[in-house]
Amino acid sequence: MSDPYDTTLCVEELREALDLHGIKLPSLGMDLVTQAGTYTPRVGLITLGNCNVPTARELAAALRKAAER
């Protein structure tokens, strides 16, 4: 179960982690519809949003590098 505060913290953690790799996802944020919904249990979805091709490649490279460790 995820409350709005926890979801917001998760978004910030993800933003900071991506920033360590120089990656910015401008649309990164909390999905407000799932927070306002009546789903049981409440699911706090995070919107990663769209990104351009260079950003997607940077993200893929960072994930590959992390997987090698």
Predicted model as a PDB file, atoms N, CA, C, CB and O in Angstrom, pLDDT in the B-factor column:
MODEL        1                                                                  
ATOM      1  N   MET A   1       0.859  -1.171   0.000  1.00 55.00           N  
ATOM      2  CA  MET A   1       0.000   0.000   0.000  1.00 55.00           C  
ATOM      3  C   MET A   1       0.900   1.226   0.000  1.00 55.00           C  
ATOM      4  CB  MET A   1      -0.974   0.002   1.228  1.00 55.00           C  
ATOM      5  O   MET A   1       1.960   1.240   0.626  1.00 55.00           O  
ATOM      6  N   SER A   2       0.462   2.238  -0.703  1.00 67.00           N  
ATOM      7  CA  SER A   2       1.274   3.438  -0.845  1.00 67.00           C  
ATOM      8  C   SER A   2       0.417   4.671  -0.610  1.00 67.00           C  
ATOM      9  CB  SER A   2       1.931   3.494  -2.235  1.00 67.00           C  
ATOM     10  O   SER A   2      -0.635   4.843  -1.226  1.00 67.00           O  
ATOM     11  N   ASP A   3       0.882   5.521   0.288  1.00 79.00           N  
ATOM     12  CA  ASP A   3       0.153   6.767   0.493  1.00 79.00           C  
ATOM     13  C   ASP A   3       0.828   7.867  -0.319  1.00 79.00           C  
ATOM     14  CB  ASP A   3       0.095   7.143   2.004  1.00 79.00           C  
ATOM     15  O   ASP A   3       1.961   7.693  -0.767  1.00 79.00           O  
ATOM     16  N   PRO A   4       0.151   8.995  -0.516  1.00 80.00           N  
ATOM     17  CA  PRO A   4       0.717  10.055  -1.352  1.00 80.00           C  
ATOM     18  C   PRO A   4       2.092  10.535  -0.887  1.00 80.00           C  
ATOM     19  CB  PRO A   4      -0.227  11.220  -1.388  1.00 80.00           C  
ATOM     20  O   PRO A   4       2.948  10.852  -1.713  1.00 80.00           O  
ATOM     21  N   TYR A   5       2.303  10.590   0.408  1.00 84.00           N  
ATOM     22  CA  TYR A   5       3.608  11.031   0.922  1.00 84.00           C  
ATOM     23  C   TYR A   5       4.703  10.054   0.517  1.00 84.00           C  
ATOM     24  CB  TYR A   5       3.568  11.174   2.456  1.00 84.00           C  
ATOM     25  O   TYR A   5       5.769  10.469   0.063  1.00 84.00           O  
ATOM     26  N   ASP A   6       4.446   8.755   0.680  1.00 87.00           N  
ATOM     27  CA  ASP A   6       5.416   7.735   0.311  1.00 87.00           C  
ATOM     28  C   ASP A   6       5.711   7.777  -1.185  1.00 87.00           C  
ATOM     29  CB  ASP A   6       4.910   6.350   0.711  1.00 87.00           C  
ATOM     30  O   ASP A   6       6.865   7.658  -1.598  1.00 87.00           O  
ATOM     31  N   THR A   7       4.679   7.945  -1.986  1.00 87.00           N  
ATOM     32  CA  THR A   7       4.862   8.013  -3.427  1.00 87.00           C  
ATOM     33  C   THR A   7       5.697   9.231  -3.805  1.00 87.00           C  
ATOM     34  CB  THR A   7       3.506   8.052  -4.137  1.00 87.00           C  
ATOM     35  O   THR A   7       6.566   9.145  -4.672  1.00 87.00           O  
ATOM     36  N   THR A   8       5.438  10.360  -3.161  1.00 90.00           N  
ATOM     37  CA  THR A   8       6.214  11.571  -3.418  1.00 90.00           C  
ATOM     38  C   THR A   8       7.679  11.356  -3.055  1.00 90.00           C  
ATOM     39  CB  THR A   8       5.638  12.759  -2.630  1.00 90.00           C  
ATOM     40  O   THR A   8       8.570  11.768  -3.798  1.00 90.00           O  
ATOM     41  N   LEU A   9       7.932  10.714  -1.916  1.00 93.00           N  
ATOM     42  CA  LEU A   9       9.310  10.420  -1.526  1.00 93.00           C  
ATOM     43  C   LEU A   9      10.000   9.523  -2.546  1.00 93.00           C  
ATOM     44  CB  LEU A   9       9.342   9.762  -0.151  1.00 93.00           C  
ATOM     45  O   LEU A   9      11.172   9.721  -2.867  1.00 93.00           O  
ATOM     46  N   CYS A  10       9.276   8.550  -3.046  1.00 92.00           N  
ATOM     47  CA  CYS A  10       9.834   7.640  -4.045  1.00 92.00           C  
ATOM     48  C   CYS A  10      10.190   8.388  -5.327  1.00 92.00           C  
ATOM     49  CB  CYS A  10       8.844   6.511  -4.350  1.00 92.00           C  
ATOM     50  O   CYS A  10      11.237   8.136  -5.924  1.00 92.00           O  
ATOM     51  N   VAL A  11       9.334   9.291  -5.743  1.00 93.00           N  
ATOM     52  CA  VAL A  11       9.608  10.100  -6.939  1.00 93.00           C  
ATOM     53  C   VAL A  11      10.898  10.894  -6.737  1.00 93.00           C  
ATOM     54  CB  VAL A  11       8.416  11.061  -7.246  1.00 93.00           C  
ATOM     55  O   VAL A  11      11.739  10.950  -7.634  1.00 93.00           O  
ATOM     56  N   GLU A  12      11.057  11.500  -5.578  1.00 95.00           N  
ATOM     57  CA  GLU A  12      12.255  12.291  -5.304  1.00 95.00           C  
ATOM     58  C   GLU A  12      13.504  11.413  -5.254  1.00 95.00           C  
ATOM     59  CB  GLU A  12      12.096  13.050  -3.986  1.00 95.00           C  
ATOM     60  O   GLU A  12      14.562  11.812  -5.741  1.00 95.00           O  
ATOM     61  N   GLU A  13      13.385  10.215  -4.665  1.00 95.00           N  
ATOM     62  CA  GLU A  13      14.516   9.288  -4.638  1.00 95.00           C  
ATOM     63  C   GLU A  13      14.931   8.903  -6.052  1.00 95.00           C  
ATOM     64  CB  GLU A  13      14.163   8.031  -3.828  1.00 95.00           C  
ATOM     65  O   GLU A  13      16.119   8.871  -6.370  1.00 95.00           O  
ATOM     66  N   LEU A  14      13.952   8.611  -6.893  1.00 94.00           N  
ATOM     67  CA  LEU A  14      14.235   8.240  -8.273  1.00 94.00           C  
ATOM     68  C   LEU A  14      14.853   9.413  -9.027  1.00 94.00           C  
ATOM     69  CB  LEU A  14      12.955   7.768  -8.977  1.00 94.00           C  
ATOM     70  O   LEU A  14      15.804   9.231  -9.788  1.00 94.00           O  
ATOM     71  N   ARG A  15      14.323  10.606  -8.821  1.00 94.00           N  
ATOM     72  CA  ARG A  15      14.859  11.802  -9.483  1.00 94.00           C  
ATOM     73  C   ARG A  15      16.329  12.012  -9.092  1.00 94.00           C  
ATOM     74  CB  ARG A  15      14.016  13.056  -9.113  1.00 94.00           C  
ATOM     75  O   ARG A  15      17.167  12.304  -9.944  1.00 94.00           O  
ATOM     76  N   GLU A  16      16.630  11.862  -7.799  1.00 95.00           N  
ATOM     77  CA  GLU A  16      18.004  12.033  -7.319  1.00 95.00           C  
ATOM     78  C   GLU A  16      18.933  10.961  -7.890  1.00 95.00           C  
ATOM     79  CB  GLU A  16      18.039  11.992  -5.787  1.00 95.00           C  
ATOM     80  O   GLU A  16      20.062  11.262  -8.278  1.00 95.00           O  
ATOM     81  N   ALA A  17      18.464   9.719  -7.944  1.00 92.00           N  
ATOM     82  CA  ALA A  17      19.278   8.633  -8.490  1.00 92.00           C  
ATOM     83  C   ALA A  17      19.559   8.853  -9.975  1.00 92.00           C  
ATOM     84  CB  ALA A  17      18.577   7.282  -8.280  1.00 92.00           C  
ATOM     85  O   ALA A  17      20.681   8.646 -10.438  1.00 92.00           O  
ATOM     86  N   LEU A  18      18.549   9.269 -10.708  1.00 93.00           N  
ATOM     87  CA  LEU A  18      18.749   9.554 -12.128  1.00 93.00           C  
ATOM     88  C   LEU A  18      19.714  10.717 -12.309  1.00 93.00           C  
ATOM     89  CB  LEU A  18      17.408   9.865 -12.812  1.00 93.00           C  
ATOM     90  O   LEU A  18      20.536  10.714 -13.226  1.00 93.00           O  
ATOM     91  N   ASP A  19      19.612  11.706 -11.435  1.00 93.00           N  
ATOM     92  CA  ASP A  19      20.479  12.881 -11.516  1.00 93.00           C  
ATOM     93  C   ASP A  19      21.950  12.500 -11.323  1.00 93.00           C  
ATOM     94  CB  ASP A  19      20.061  13.923 -10.467  1.00 93.00           C  
ATOM     95  O   ASP A  19      22.833  13.131 -11.903  1.00 93.00           O  
ATOM     96  N   LEU A  20      22.216  11.475 -10.514  1.00 91.00           N  
ATOM     97  CA  LEU A  20      23.591  11.005 -10.331  1.00 91.00           C  
ATOM     98  C   LEU A  20      24.213  10.557 -11.647  1.00 91.00           C  
ATOM     99  CB  LEU A  20      23.627   9.859  -9.326  1.00 91.00           C  
ATOM    100  O   LEU A  20      25.435  10.559 -11.801  1.00 91.00           O  
ATOM    101  N   HIS A  21      23.361  10.173 -12.593  1.00 89.00           N  
ATOM    102  CA  HIS A  21      23.826   9.736 -13.910  1.00 89.00           C  
ATOM    103  C   HIS A  21      23.622  10.816 -14.969  1.00 89.00           C  
ATOM    104  CB  HIS A  21      23.102   8.460 -14.325  1.00 89.00           C  
ATOM    105  O   HIS A  21      23.831  10.574 -16.158  1.00 89.00           O  
ATOM    106  N   GLY A  22      23.213  12.005 -14.533  1.00 90.00           N  
ATOM    107  CA  GLY A  22      22.991  13.103 -15.470  1.00 90.00           C  
ATOM    108  C   GLY A  22      21.733  12.941 -16.303  1.00 90.00           C  
ATOM    109  O   GLY A  22      21.621  13.514 -17.387  1.00 90.00           O  
ATOM    110  N   ILE A  23      20.783  12.157 -15.794  1.00 92.00           N  
ATOM    111  CA  ILE A  23      19.553  11.876 -16.544  1.00 92.00           C  
ATOM    112  C   ILE A  23      18.398  12.660 -15.942  1.00 92.00           C  
ATOM    113  CB  ILE A  23      19.235  10.356 -16.544  1.00 92.00           C  
ATOM    114  O   ILE A  23      18.163  12.623 -14.734  1.00 92.00           O  
ATOM    115  N   LYS A  24      17.686  13.368 -16.803  1.00 92.00           N  
ATOM    116  CA  LYS A  24      16.513  14.147 -16.383  1.00 92.00           C  
ATOM    117  C   LYS A  24      15.291  13.630 -17.134  1.00 92.00           C  
ATOM    118  CB  LYS A  24      16.722  15.680 -16.646  1.00 92.00           C  
ATOM    119  O   LYS A  24      15.288  13.563 -18.364  1.00 92.00           O  
ATOM    120  N   LEU A  25      14.257  13.268 -16.386  1.00 92.00           N  
ATOM    121  CA  LEU A  25      12.969  12.902 -16.977  1.00 92.00           C  
ATOM    122  C   LEU A  25      11.989  13.999 -16.579  1.00 92.00           C  
ATOM    123  CB  LEU A  25      12.475  11.465 -16.495  1.00 92.00           C  
ATOM    124  O   LEU A  25      11.443  13.974 -15.475  1.00 92.00           O  
ATOM    125  N   PRO A  26      11.761  14.964 -17.474  1.00 89.00           N  
ATOM    126  CA  PRO A  26      10.924  16.119 -17.133  1.00 89.00           C  
ATOM    127  C   PRO A  26       9.515  15.768 -16.675  1.00 89.00           C  
ATOM    128  CB  PRO A  26      10.832  17.022 -18.308  1.00 89.00           C  
ATOM    129  O   PRO A  26       8.919  16.505 -15.888  1.00 89.00           O  
ATOM    130  N   SER A  27       8.980  14.663 -17.152  1.00 91.00           N  
ATOM    131  CA  SER A  27       7.605  14.290 -16.805  1.00 91.00           C  
ATOM    132  C   SER A  27       7.521  13.391 -15.576  1.00 91.00           C  
ATOM    133  CB  SER A  27       6.954  13.597 -17.975  1.00 91.00           C  
ATOM    134  O   SER A  27       6.431  12.943 -15.219  1.00 91.00           O  
ATOM    135  N   LEU A  28       8.648  13.118 -14.922  1.00 94.00           N  
ATOM    136  CA  LEU A  28       8.652  12.258 -13.747  1.00 94.00           C  
ATOM    137  C   LEU A  28       7.776  12.864 -12.661  1.00 94.00           C  
ATOM    138  CB  LEU A  28      10.086  12.043 -13.228  1.00 94.00           C  
ATOM    139  O   LEU A  28       7.938  14.031 -12.305  1.00 94.00           O  
ATOM    140  N   GLY A  29       6.856  12.077 -12.140  1.00 92.00           N  
ATOM    141  CA  GLY A  29       5.982  12.587 -11.093  1.00 92.00           C  
ATOM    142  C   GLY A  29       5.021  11.529 -10.600  1.00 92.00           C  
ATOM    143  O   GLY A  29       5.031  10.387 -11.060  1.00 92.00           O  
ATOM    144  N   MET A  30       4.198  11.929  -9.662  1.00 90.00           N  
ATOM    145  CA  MET A  30       3.199  11.040  -9.085  1.00 90.00           C  
ATOM    146  C   MET A  30       1.971  11.007  -9.981  1.00 90.00           C  
ATOM    147  CB  MET A  30       2.821  11.487  -7.655  1.00 90.00           C  
ATOM    148  O   MET A  30       1.508  12.049 -10.446  1.00 90.00           O  
ATOM    149  N   ASP A  31       1.443   9.813 -10.224  1.00 86.00           N  
ATOM    150  CA  ASP A  31       0.224   9.671 -11.009  1.00 86.00           C  
ATOM    151  C   ASP A  31      -0.967  10.014 -10.115  1.00 86.00           C  
ATOM    152  CB  ASP A  31       0.092   8.228 -11.596  1.00 86.00           C  
ATOM    153  O   ASP A  31      -1.357   9.229  -9.251  1.00 86.00           O  
ATOM    154  N   LEU A  32      -1.528  11.184 -10.335  1.00 81.00           N  
ATOM    155  CA  LEU A  32      -2.581  11.680  -9.454  1.00 81.00           C  
ATOM    156  C   LEU A  32      -3.870  10.864  -9.516  1.00 81.00           C  
ATOM    157  CB  LEU A  32      -2.884  13.103  -9.794  1.00 81.00           C  
ATOM    158  O   LEU A  32      -4.592  10.762  -8.525  1.00 81.00           O  
ATOM    159  N   VAL A  33      -4.154  10.289 -10.670  1.00 79.00           N  
ATOM    160  CA  VAL A  33      -5.387   9.506 -10.811  1.00 79.00           C  
ATOM    161  C   VAL A  33      -5.371   8.307  -9.871  1.00 79.00           C  
ATOM    162  CB  VAL A  33      -5.569   9.035 -12.267  1.00 79.00           C  
ATOM    163  O   VAL A  33      -6.381   8.006  -9.233  1.00 79.00           O  
ATOM    164  N   THR A  34      -4.227   7.615  -9.778  1.00 76.00           N  
ATOM    165  CA  THR A  34      -4.179   6.447  -8.892  1.00 76.00           C  
ATOM    166  C   THR A  34      -4.208   6.857  -7.423  1.00 76.00           C  
ATOM    167  CB  THR A  34      -2.925   5.618  -9.176  1.00 76.00           C  
ATOM    168  O   THR A  34      -4.651   6.081  -6.576  1.00 76.00           O  
ATOM    169  N   GLN A  35      -3.747   8.049  -7.113  1.00 75.00           N  
ATOM    170  CA  GLN A  35      -3.807   8.516  -5.732  1.00 75.00           C  
ATOM    171  C   GLN A  35      -5.230   8.896  -5.345  1.00 75.00           C  
ATOM    172  CB  GLN A  35      -2.871   9.708  -5.531  1.00 75.00           C  
ATOM    173  O   GLN A  35      -5.633   8.726  -4.195  1.00 75.00           O  
ATOM    174  N   ALA A  36      -5.980   9.403  -6.297  1.00 74.00           N  
ATOM    175  CA  ALA A  36      -7.347   9.839  -6.020  1.00 74.00           C  
ATOM    176  C   ALA A  36      -8.352   8.693  -6.147  1.00 74.00           C  
ATOM    177  CB  ALA A  36      -7.733  10.970  -6.962  1.00 74.00           C  
ATOM    178  O   ALA A  36      -9.496   8.810  -5.707  1.00 74.00           O  
ATOM    179  N   GLY A  37      -7.918   7.586  -6.750  1.00 70.00           N  
ATOM    180  CA  GLY A  37      -8.831   6.475  -6.985  1.00 70.00           C  
ATOM    181  C   GLY A  37      -9.239   5.753  -5.713  1.00 70.00           C  
ATOM    182  O   GLY A  37      -8.729   6.029  -4.627  1.00 70.00           O  
ATOM    183  N   THR A  38     -10.148   4.845  -5.868  1.00 72.00           N  
ATOM    184  CA  THR A  38     -10.660   4.077  -4.727  1.00 72.00           C  
ATOM    185  C   THR A  38     -10.189   2.627  -4.777  1.00 72.00           C  
ATOM    186  CB  THR A  38     -12.192   4.127  -4.696  1.00 72.00           C  
ATOM    187  O   THR A  38     -10.843   1.734  -4.237  1.00 72.00           O  
ATOM    188  N   TYR A  39      -9.046   2.400  -5.430  1.00 67.00           N  
ATOM    189  CA  TYR A  39      -8.503   1.051  -5.516  1.00 67.00           C  
ATOM    190  C   TYR A  39      -8.142   0.550  -4.123  1.00 67.00           C  
ATOM    191  CB  TYR A  39      -7.269   1.014  -6.443  1.00 67.00           C  
ATOM    192  O   TYR A  39      -7.679   1.311  -3.273  1.00 67.00           O  
ATOM    193  N   THR A  40      -8.364  -0.743  -3.907  1.00 70.00           N  
ATOM    194  CA  THR A  40      -7.981  -1.354  -2.651  1.00 70.00           C  
ATOM    195  C   THR A  40      -7.098  -2.551  -2.972  1.00 70.00           C  
ATOM    196  CB  THR A  40      -9.232  -1.772  -1.811  1.00 70.00           C  
ATOM    197  O   THR A  40      -7.554  -3.445  -3.684  1.00 70.00           O  
ATOM    198  N   PRO A  41      -5.891  -2.621  -2.501  1.00 70.00           N  
ATOM    199  CA  PRO A  41      -5.198  -1.555  -1.783  1.00 70.00           C  
ATOM    200  C   PRO A  41      -4.810  -0.430  -2.729  1.00 70.00           C  
ATOM    201  CB  PRO A  41      -3.954  -2.103  -1.077  1.00 70.00           C  
ATOM    202  O   PRO A  41      -4.714  -0.620  -3.942  1.00 70.00           O  
ATOM    203  N   ARG A  42      -4.593   0.731  -2.159  1.00 70.00           N  
ATOM    204  CA  ARG A  42      -4.216   1.893  -2.964  1.00 70.00           C  
ATOM    205  C   ARG A  42      -2.852   1.635  -3.600  1.00 70.00           C  
ATOM    206  CB  ARG A  42      -4.187   3.192  -2.097  1.00 70.00           C  
ATOM    207  O   ARG A  42      -1.908   1.209  -2.935  1.00 70.00           O  
ATOM    208  N   VAL A  43      -2.773   1.899  -4.880  1.00 75.00           N  
ATOM    209  CA  VAL A  43      -1.506   1.751  -5.596  1.00 75.00           C  
ATOM    210  C   VAL A  43      -0.999   3.137  -5.946  1.00 75.00           C  
ATOM    211  CB  VAL A  43      -1.670   0.872  -6.881  1.00 75.00           C  
ATOM    212  O   VAL A  43      -1.713   3.930  -6.559  1.00 75.00           O  
ATOM    213  N   GLY A  44       0.199   3.420  -5.568  1.00 80.00           N  
ATOM    214  CA  GLY A  44       0.785   4.716  -5.887  1.00 80.00           C  
ATOM    215  C   GLY A  44       1.669   4.590  -7.107  1.00 80.00           C  
ATOM    216  O   GLY A  44       2.858   4.292  -6.994  1.00 80.00           O  
ATOM    217  N   LEU A  45       1.102   4.813  -8.254  1.00 87.00           N  
ATOM    218  CA  LEU A  45       1.891   4.707  -9.477  1.00 87.00           C  
ATOM    219  C   LEU A  45       2.711   5.968  -9.697  1.00 87.00           C  
ATOM    220  CB  LEU A  45       0.984   4.448 -10.683  1.00 87.00           C  
ATOM    221  O   LEU A  45       2.310   7.073  -9.332  1.00 87.00           O  
ATOM    222  N   ILE A  46       3.863   5.768 -10.300  1.00 90.00           N  
ATOM    223  CA  ILE A  46       4.749   6.876 -10.626  1.00 90.00           C  
ATOM    224  C   ILE A  46       4.814   6.997 -12.131  1.00 90.00           C  
ATOM    225  CB  ILE A  46       6.165   6.676 -10.018  1.00 90.00           C  
ATOM    226  O   ILE A  46       5.047   6.017 -12.838  1.00 90.00           O  
ATOM    227  N   THR A  47       4.607   8.210 -12.614  1.00 91.00           N  
ATOM    228  CA  THR A  47       4.645   8.483 -14.037  1.00 91.00           C  
ATOM    229  C   THR A  47       6.076   8.798 -14.431  1.00 91.00           C  
ATOM    230  CB  THR A  47       3.693   9.645 -14.413  1.00 91.00           C  
ATOM    231  O   THR A  47       6.653   9.782 -13.967  1.00 91.00           O  
ATOM    232  N   LEU A  48       6.647   7.965 -15.286  1.00 90.00           N  
ATOM    233  CA  LEU A  48       7.992   8.234 -15.762  1.00 90.00           C  
ATOM    234  C   LEU A  48       7.967   9.206 -16.933  1.00 90.00           C  
ATOM    235  CB  LEU A  48       8.685   6.936 -16.164  1.00 90.00           C  
ATOM    236  O   LEU A  48       8.921   9.953 -17.149  1.00 90.00           O  
ATOM    237  N   GLY A  49       6.892   9.192 -17.674  1.00 85.00           N  
ATOM    238  CA  GLY A  49       6.714  10.157 -18.756  1.00 85.00           C  
ATOM    239  C   GLY A  49       7.529   9.848 -19.991  1.00 85.00           C  
ATOM    240  O   GLY A  49       8.174   8.806 -20.103  1.00 85.00           O  
ATOM    241  N   ASN A  50       7.478  10.769 -20.892  1.00 88.00           N  
ATOM    242  CA  ASN A  50       8.191  10.646 -22.158  1.00 88.00           C  
ATOM    243  C   ASN A  50       9.601  11.196 -22.035  1.00 88.00           C  
ATOM    244  CB  ASN A  50       7.437  11.369 -23.274  1.00 88.00           C  
ATOM    245  O   ASN A  50       9.873  12.058 -21.200  1.00 88.00           O  
ATOM    246  N   CYS A  51      10.489  10.691 -22.870  1.00 90.00           N  
ATOM    247  CA  CYS A  51      11.829  11.258 -22.948  1.00 90.00           C  
ATOM    248  C   CYS A  51      12.307  11.115 -24.388  1.00 90.00           C  
ATOM    249  CB  CYS A  51      12.813  10.555 -21.945  1.00 90.00           C  
ATOM    250  O   CYS A  51      11.788  10.310 -25.161  1.00 90.00           O  
ATOM    251  N   ASN A  52      13.301  11.911 -24.720  1.00 91.00           N  
ATOM    252  CA  ASN A  52      13.828  11.852 -26.088  1.00 91.00           C  
ATOM    253  C   ASN A  52      14.804  10.681 -26.224  1.00 91.00           C  
ATOM    254  CB  ASN A  52      14.528  13.187 -26.465  1.00 91.00           C  
ATOM    255  O   ASN A  52      15.154  10.038 -25.234  1.00 91.00           O  
ATOM    256  N   VAL A  53      15.235  10.413 -27.439  1.00 93.00           N  
ATOM    257  CA  VAL A  53      16.099   9.270 -27.715  1.00 93.00           C  
ATOM    258  C   VAL A  53      17.434   9.365 -26.964  1.00 93.00           C  
ATOM    259  CB  VAL A  53      16.353   9.161 -29.215  1.00 93.00           C  
ATOM    260  O   VAL A  53      17.859   8.370 -26.377  1.00 93.00           O  
ATOM    261  N   PRO A  54      18.110  10.518 -26.958  1.00 93.00           N  
ATOM    262  CA  PRO A  54      19.369  10.570 -26.208  1.00 93.00           C  
ATOM    263  C   PRO A  54      19.186  10.246 -24.715  1.00 93.00           C  
ATOM    264  CB  PRO A  54      19.995  11.949 -26.357  1.00 93.00           C  
ATOM    265  O   PRO A  54      20.025   9.565 -24.124  1.00 93.00           O  
ATOM    266  N   THR A  55      18.114  10.723 -24.117  1.00 93.00           N  
ATOM    267  CA  THR A  55      17.864  10.443 -22.707  1.00 93.00           C  
ATOM    268  C   THR A  55      17.580   8.962 -22.496  1.00 93.00           C  
ATOM    269  CB  THR A  55      16.693  11.287 -22.188  1.00 93.00           C  
ATOM    270  O   THR A  55      18.058   8.379 -21.523  1.00 93.00           O  
ATOM    271  N   ALA A  56      16.817   8.349 -23.380  1.00 92.00           N  
ATOM    272  CA  ALA A  56      16.536   6.909 -23.285  1.00 92.00           C  
ATOM    273  C   ALA A  56      17.824   6.106 -23.393  1.00 92.00           C  
ATOM    274  CB  ALA A  56      15.544   6.470 -24.385  1.00 92.00           C  
ATOM    275  O   ALA A  56      17.993   5.109 -22.692  1.00 92.00           O  
ATOM    276  N   ARG A  57      18.733   6.533 -24.265  1.00 95.00           N  
ATOM    277  CA  ARG A  57      20.017   5.833 -24.402  1.00 95.00           C  
ATOM    278  C   ARG A  57      20.874   6.000 -23.149  1.00 95.00           C  
ATOM    279  CB  ARG A  57      20.780   6.350 -25.631  1.00 95.00           C  
ATOM    280  O   ARG A  57      21.539   5.056 -22.724  1.00 95.00           O  
ATOM    281  N   GLU A  58      20.864   7.189 -22.556  1.00 94.00           N  
ATOM    282  CA  GLU A  58      21.607   7.414 -21.311  1.00 94.00           C  
ATOM    283  C   GLU A  58      21.061   6.524 -20.197  1.00 94.00           C  
ATOM    284  CB  GLU A  58      21.534   8.902 -20.891  1.00 94.00           C  
ATOM    285  O   GLU A  58      21.821   5.945 -19.420  1.00 94.00           O  
ATOM    286  N   LEU A  59      19.758   6.425 -20.131  1.00 93.00           N  
ATOM    287  CA  LEU A  59      19.123   5.584 -19.117  1.00 93.00           C  
ATOM    288  C   LEU A  59      19.487   4.118 -19.332  1.00 93.00           C  
ATOM    289  CB  LEU A  59      17.593   5.764 -19.146  1.00 93.00           C  
ATOM    290  O   LEU A  59      19.814   3.414 -18.376  1.00 93.00           O  
ATOM    291  N   ALA A  60      19.434   3.659 -20.564  1.00 94.00           N  
ATOM    292  CA  ALA A  60      19.795   2.267 -20.873  1.00 94.00           C  
ATOM    293  C   ALA A  60      21.254   2.000 -20.523  1.00 94.00           C  
ATOM    294  CB  ALA A  60      19.543   1.956 -22.365  1.00 94.00           C  
ATOM    295  O   ALA A  60      21.570   0.943 -19.976  1.00 94.00           O  
ATOM    296  N   ALA A  61      22.147   2.936 -20.827  1.00 94.00           N  
ATOM    297  CA  ALA A  61      23.565   2.763 -20.513  1.00 94.00           C  
ATOM    298  C   ALA A  61      23.787   2.711 -19.004  1.00 94.00           C  
ATOM    299  CB  ALA A  61      24.393   3.899 -21.131  1.00 94.00           C  
ATOM    300  O   ALA A  61      24.583   1.906 -18.520  1.00 94.00           O  
ATOM    301  N   ALA A  62      23.094   3.558 -18.269  1.00 93.00           N  
ATOM    302  CA  ALA A  62      23.232   3.566 -16.803  1.00 93.00           C  
ATOM    303  C   ALA A  62      22.742   2.251 -16.201  1.00 93.00           C  
ATOM    304  CB  ALA A  62      22.449   4.748 -16.192  1.00 93.00           C  
ATOM    305  O   ALA A  62      23.355   1.727 -15.271  1.00 93.00           O  
ATOM    306  N   LEU A  63      21.648   1.720 -16.724  1.00 92.00           N  
ATOM    307  CA  LEU A  63      21.118   0.455 -16.233  1.00 92.00           C  
ATOM    308  C   LEU A  63      22.058  -0.706 -16.566  1.00 92.00           C  
ATOM    309  CB  LEU A  63      19.730   0.197 -16.826  1.00 92.00           C  
ATOM    310  O   LEU A  63      22.268  -1.601 -15.748  1.00 92.00           O  
ATOM    311  N   ARG A  64      22.619  -0.678 -17.772  1.00 94.00           N  
ATOM    312  CA  ARG A  64      23.570  -1.727 -18.148  1.00 94.00           C  
ATOM    313  C   ARG A  64      24.800  -1.684 -17.243  1.00 94.00           C  
ATOM    314  CB  ARG A  64      23.990  -1.574 -19.628  1.00 94.00           C  
ATOM    315  O   ARG A  64      25.270  -2.721 -16.774  1.00 94.00           O  
ATOM    316  N   LYS A  65      25.318  -0.476 -17.000  1.00 91.00           N  
ATOM    317  CA  LYS A  65      26.498  -0.310 -16.149  1.00 91.00           C  
ATOM    318  C   LYS A  65      26.214  -0.823 -14.725  1.00 91.00           C  
ATOM    319  CB  LYS A  65      26.930   1.182 -16.109  1.00 91.00           C  
ATOM    320  O   LYS A  65      27.051  -1.498 -14.125  1.00 91.00           O  
ATOM    321  N   ALA A  66      25.050  -0.503 -14.205  1.00 90.00           N  
ATOM    322  CA  ALA A  66      24.684  -0.947 -12.856  1.00 90.00           C  
ATOM    323  C   ALA A  66      24.550  -2.471 -12.814  1.00 90.00           C  
ATOM    324  CB  ALA A  66      23.362  -0.278 -12.403  1.00 90.00           C  
ATOM    325  O   ALA A  66      24.872  -3.085 -11.797  1.00 90.00           O  
ATOM    326  N   ALA A  67      24.090  -3.077 -13.881  1.00 91.00           N  
ATOM    327  CA  ALA A  67      23.904  -4.528 -13.928  1.00 91.00           C  
ATOM    328  C   ALA A  67      25.240  -5.262 -13.942  1.00 91.00           C  
ATOM    329  CB  ALA A  67      23.084  -4.918 -15.156  1.00 91.00           C  
ATOM    330  O   ALA A  67      25.313  -6.421 -13.533  1.00 91.00           O  
ATOM    331  N   GLU A  68      26.293  -4.603 -14.407  1.00 90.00           N  
ATOM    332  CA  GLU A  68      27.615  -5.225 -14.479  1.00 90.00           C  
ATOM    333  C   GLU A  68      28.266  -5.351 -13.110  1.00 90.00           C  
ATOM    334  CB  GLU A  68      28.516  -4.430 -15.399  1.00 90.00           C  
ATOM    335  O   GLU A  68      29.198  -6.136 -12.939  1.00 90.00           O  
ATOM    336  N   ARG A  69      27.800  -4.607 -12.159  1.00 82.00           N  
ATOM    337  CA  ARG A  69      28.423  -4.616 -10.819  1.00 82.00           C  
ATOM    338  C   ARG A  69      28.132  -5.847 -10.049  1.00 82.00           C  
ATOM    339  CB  ARG A  69      27.978  -3.449 -10.025  1.00 82.00           C  
ATOM    340  O   ARG A  69      28.588  -5.988  -8.915  1.00 82.00           O  
TER     341      ARG A  69                                                      
ENDMDL                                                                          
END                                                                             
